[in-house]
Amino acid sequence: MNVTQAFARMRHCRDLAAFYRRWSATEAAGLPLGSALSGLNDDSAPVVASRVDYIRDLLQHGSIDIQVGFNGFTAVEVAFINVGRESGNLDGALGCLADLFEADYRTVLRARGKMTYPLMVGLCACWIPTLPLAFLVGPWFWLINGALLSGAVFWLGGAFLWRYFVRLRSSPRVAQVRFFWALATSLEAGVLVDEAIALSAEATSPSNLSATLRHVSPQGRPIAEVLQQTGLFDEAALNMVRTGELAGRLPDALRQAAGYLESGVL
């Protein structure tokens, strides 16, 4: 994976966020999916076009049973779409997917901002320190050497950039943000607490949080208590969750905690 491919793959988050935001709006407006499909692909992004084409094929066969792996749909996307359809809150579930991909794209911007300077320094290091070769050996040798080193930076830098994005995305704070967003929507959709936690844990994968929460069972206990026992959640965020549970406004509290965590206030 080179630098260009890494940036293109990272931009998928932005394209999918816009796609699910538009789909959520059409569902909230009560538009039939078949009539709204053309408008869902306004940006013509390949990652969106493949999903729209797949949905169109399903509708032509009289089904909307989206499967994982077909035309890019991930397990998290399919899980939230199915929860939304089964609960009658599809627009809310699609909105949550948009929120998750928007959170990912903000992580993309952080990764890009932190990696642009090192990549530029690496490219400069391929040419400036080796400039004496142009006088000692010859200009053609210097040009060939610089081109080979630049190619190496271009390819290795892309792999490093993608790994850095994945590491940022699985960081404890970002994983908590994704979990709270997903849990809020799952609970609003009427999903049982055990299933909602498992589904929301999947939305944080891969991360330590996801691996830990797969083995958690609430067994009727308050959610804040269950999450605190993992030792992976910010205490201030858990206090907001407790307050939301006591006030009967848990989804709102979860979203508020996610917003504060992402902004760095907590």
C-alpha positions as CSV (number, residue, x, y, z in Angstrom):
1,M,0.0,0.0,0.0
2,N,1.5,3.3,-1.1
3,V,0.8,6.8,0.3
4,T,-1.9,7.6,-2.3
5,Q,-3.7,4.3,-1.7
6,A,-3.6,4.8,2.1
7,F,-5.1,8.3,1.8
8,A,-7.8,7.0,-0.6
9,R,-8.7,4.1,1.8
10,M,-8.8,6.5,4.7
11,R,-11.2,8.8,2.8
12,H,-13.7,6.0,2.6
13,C,-14.8,7.0,6.1
14,R,-15.9,10.4,4.9
15,D,-17.7,8.9,1.9
16,L,-19.6,6.3,4.0
17,A,-20.5,8.9,6.6
18,A,-22.2,11.0,3.9
19,F,-23.8,7.9,2.4
20,Y,-25.4,6.8,5.7
21,R,-26.4,10.4,6.6
22,R,-28.3,10.7,3.3
23,W,-29.9,7.2,3.7
24,S,-31.0,8.1,7.2
25,A,-32.6,11.3,6.0
26,T,-34.5,9.5,3.3
27,E,-35.8,6.9,5.8
28,A,-36.8,9.6,8.2
29,A,-38.7,11.3,5.4
30,G,-40.5,8.1,4.6
31,L,-39.2,7.8,1.0
32,P,-39.1,4.2,-0.4
33,L,-35.6,2.9,-0.7
34,G,-35.9,2.1,-4.4
35,S,-36.8,5.7,-5.2
36,A,-34.1,7.1,-3.0
37,L,-31.2,5.0,-4.3
38,S,-30.1,7.4,-7.1
39,G,-29.8,10.2,-4.6
40,L,-27.7,8.1,-2.2
41,N,-24.9,7.9,-4.8
42,D,-24.5,11.6,-5.5
43,D,-20.8,11.7,-4.8
44,S,-20.0,8.7,-7.1
45,A,-17.4,7.4,-4.6
46,P,-16.6,3.8,-5.5
47,V,-17.0,2.6,-1.9
48,V,-20.6,4.1,-2.0
49,A,-21.4,3.0,-5.6
50,S,-20.6,-0.6,-4.8
51,R,-23.0,-0.6,-1.9
52,V,-25.8,1.2,-3.8
53,D,-25.4,-1.3,-6.7
54,Y,-25.7,-4.2,-4.3
55,I,-28.8,-2.8,-2.6
56,R,-30.3,-2.2,-6.1
57,D,-29.7,-5.8,-7.1
58,L,-31.3,-7.0,-3.8
59,L,-34.4,-4.9,-4.4
60,Q,-34.8,-6.2,-7.9
61,H,-34.9,-9.7,-6.4
62,G,-37.5,-8.6,-3.9
63,S,-35.1,-8.7,-0.9
64,I,-33.1,-6.4,1.3
65,D,-31.1,-9.1,3.2
66,I,-27.7,-7.5,3.2
67,Q,-24.8,-9.9,3.8
68,V,-21.4,-9.2,5.2
69,G,-18.6,-9.0,2.7
70,F,-20.7,-8.3,-0.4
71,N,-19.7,-5.1,-2.1
72,G,-17.9,-3.9,1.0
73,F,-20.5,-4.1,3.7
74,T,-18.8,-4.9,7.1
75,A,-20.2,-6.8,10.0
76,V,-20.8,-3.6,12.0
77,E,-22.8,-2.0,9.1
78,V,-24.9,-5.1,8.5
79,A,-25.6,-5.5,12.3
80,F,-26.8,-1.9,12.7
81,I,-28.9,-2.1,9.5
82,N,-30.6,-5.3,10.7
83,V,-31.2,-3.8,14.2
84,G,-32.8,-0.8,12.6
85,R,-35.0,-2.8,10.3
86,E,-36.1,-5.2,13.1
87,S,-36.8,-2.4,15.6
88,G,-38.5,0.0,13.1
89,N,-35.8,2.6,13.9
90,L,-33.7,2.2,10.7
91,D,-33.2,6.0,10.3
92,G,-31.7,6.0,13.9
93,A,-29.4,3.0,13.2
94,L,-28.2,4.6,9.9
95,G,-27.6,7.8,11.7
96,C,-25.4,6.0,14.2
97,L,-23.4,4.5,11.3
98,A,-22.9,8.0,10.0
99,D,-21.7,9.1,13.4
100,L,-19.3,6.2,13.6
101,F,-17.8,6.9,10.2
102,E,-17.6,10.6,10.9
103,A,-15.7,9.8,14.1
104,D,-13.4,7.7,12.0
105,Y,-12.9,10.5,9.6
106,R,-11.9,12.9,12.4
107,T,-9.3,10.3,13.3
108,V,-8.2,10.3,9.7
109,L,-7.6,14.0,9.8
110,R,-5.6,13.6,13.0
111,A,-3.4,10.9,11.4
112,R,-3.0,12.9,8.2
113,G,-2.0,16.0,10.1
114,K,0.6,14.1,12.2
115,M,2.1,12.1,9.3
116,T,2.3,14.8,6.6
117,Y,5.4,16.4,8.1
118,P,7.4,13.2,8.6
119,L,6.6,12.1,5.1
120,M,7.8,15.4,3.7
121,V,11.0,15.2,5.8
122,G,11.5,11.6,4.5
123,L,11.2,12.7,0.9
124,C,13.6,15.6,1.4
125,A,16.1,13.3,3.1
126,C,16.1,11.2,-0.1
127,W,17.4,14.1,-2.2
128,I,19.2,16.8,-0.1
129,P,21.7,14.6,1.9
130,T,22.6,12.7,-1.2
131,L,23.3,15.8,-3.3
132,P,27.1,15.3,-3.1
133,L,26.7,12.1,-5.2
134,A,25.8,14.4,-8.1
135,F,29.4,15.8,-8.0
136,L,31.3,12.8,-6.8
137,V,29.7,10.1,-9.0
138,G,27.5,12.0,-11.5
139,P,24.1,13.6,-11.8
140,W,22.4,10.6,-13.3
141,F,23.5,8.4,-10.3
142,W,22.1,11.0,-7.9
143,L,18.8,11.1,-9.7
144,I,18.4,7.4,-9.9
145,N,19.4,7.0,-6.2
146,G,16.9,9.8,-5.2
147,A,14.1,8.2,-7.3
148,L,14.6,4.8,-5.7
149,L,14.7,6.2,-2.2
150,S,11.6,8.3,-2.8
151,G,9.8,5.2,-4.2
152,A,10.7,3.4,-1.0
153,V,9.4,6.2,1.2
154,F,6.2,6.4,-1.0
155,W,5.4,2.7,-0.5
156,L,6.6,2.2,3.1
157,G,5.1,5.5,4.2
158,G,1.7,4.4,3.0
159,A,1.8,1.2,5.0
160,F,3.1,3.1,8.1
161,L,0.3,5.7,7.6
162,W,-2.4,3.1,7.5
163,R,-1.0,1.3,10.6
164,Y,-0.9,4.6,12.4
165,F,-4.5,5.3,11.6
166,V,-5.6,1.9,12.8
167,R,-3.6,2.5,16.0
168,L,-5.3,5.8,16.6
169,R,-8.7,4.3,15.8
170,S,-8.2,1.6,18.4
171,S,-6.9,4.0,21.1
172,P,-8.8,3.9,24.4
173,R,-10.5,7.3,24.0
174,V,-11.6,6.8,20.4
175,A,-12.9,3.2,21.3
176,Q,-15.0,4.7,24.1
177,V,-16.4,7.3,21.8
178,R,-17.5,4.7,19.2
179,F,-18.9,2.4,22.0
180,F,-21.0,5.2,23.5
181,W,-22.4,6.3,20.1
182,A,-23.3,2.7,19.2
183,L,-24.8,1.9,22.6
184,A,-27.0,5.0,22.6
185,T,-28.5,4.1,19.2
186,S,-28.9,0.4,20.1
187,L,-30.8,1.1,23.3
188,E,-33.0,3.7,21.5
189,A,-33.8,1.0,18.9
190,G,-35.1,-1.2,21.6
191,V,-32.3,-3.7,21.6
192,L,-31.9,-5.7,24.8
193,V,-29.0,-4.5,27.0
194,D,-26.9,-7.7,26.6
195,E,-27.2,-7.6,22.8
196,A,-26.7,-3.8,22.7
197,I,-23.4,-4.1,24.6
198,A,-22.2,-6.9,22.3
199,L,-23.2,-5.0,19.2
200,S,-21.5,-1.8,20.4
201,A,-18.4,-3.7,21.4
202,E,-18.2,-4.9,17.8
203,A,-18.3,-1.3,16.6
204,T,-15.1,-0.6,18.5
205,S,-13.2,-3.5,16.9
206,P,-10.2,-3.9,16.8
207,S,-9.4,-2.6,20.3
208,N,-8.8,-3.9,23.9
209,L,-12.3,-2.5,24.7
210,S,-13.9,-4.8,22.1
211,A,-12.0,-7.9,23.3
212,T,-13.0,-7.2,26.9
213,L,-16.7,-6.4,26.4
214,R,-17.3,-9.6,24.4
215,H,-17.2,-11.5,27.7
216,V,-19.3,-9.0,29.7
217,S,-22.8,-10.0,30.9
218,P,-24.8,-7.3,32.6
219,Q,-27.2,-9.7,34.4
220,G,-29.6,-7.0,35.3
221,R,-27.0,-4.6,36.8
222,P,-26.8,-0.9,35.9
223,I,-24.8,-0.3,32.7
224,A,-22.4,2.1,34.4
225,E,-21.5,-0.5,37.0
226,V,-20.9,-3.1,34.3
227,L,-18.6,-0.8,32.3
228,Q,-16.7,0.4,35.4
229,Q,-15.8,-3.2,36.3
230,T,-13.9,-3.5,33.0
231,G,-11.5,-0.7,34.1
232,L,-11.3,0.7,30.6
233,F,-13.7,3.6,30.8
234,D,-13.0,7.2,31.8
235,E,-14.5,7.8,35.3
236,A,-16.0,11.2,34.4
237,A,-17.7,9.6,31.4
238,L,-19.1,6.9,33.7
239,N,-20.5,9.5,36.0
240,M,-22.4,11.0,33.1
241,V,-23.7,7.5,32.3
242,R,-24.8,7.0,35.9
243,T,-26.6,10.3,35.9
244,G,-28.4,9.4,32.6
245,E,-29.5,6.1,34.0
246,L,-31.0,7.7,37.1
247,A,-32.7,10.4,35.1
248,G,-34.1,7.9,32.6
249,R,-32.2,9.6,29.7
250,L,-29.4,7.1,29.2
251,P,-29.0,7.4,25.3
252,D,-28.7,11.2,25.7
253,A,-26.1,10.8,28.4
254,L,-24.1,8.3,26.3
255,R,-24.0,10.7,23.4
256,Q,-23.0,13.6,25.7
257,A,-20.2,11.5,27.2
258,A,-19.0,10.6,23.7
259,G,-19.0,14.2,22.6
260,Y,-17.0,15.3,25.6
261,L,-14.5,12.5,25.3
262,E,-14.0,13.3,21.6
263,S,-13.6,17.0,22.2
264,G,-11.0,16.3,25.0
265,V,-13.1,18.0,27.7
266,L,-13.1,14.8,29.9
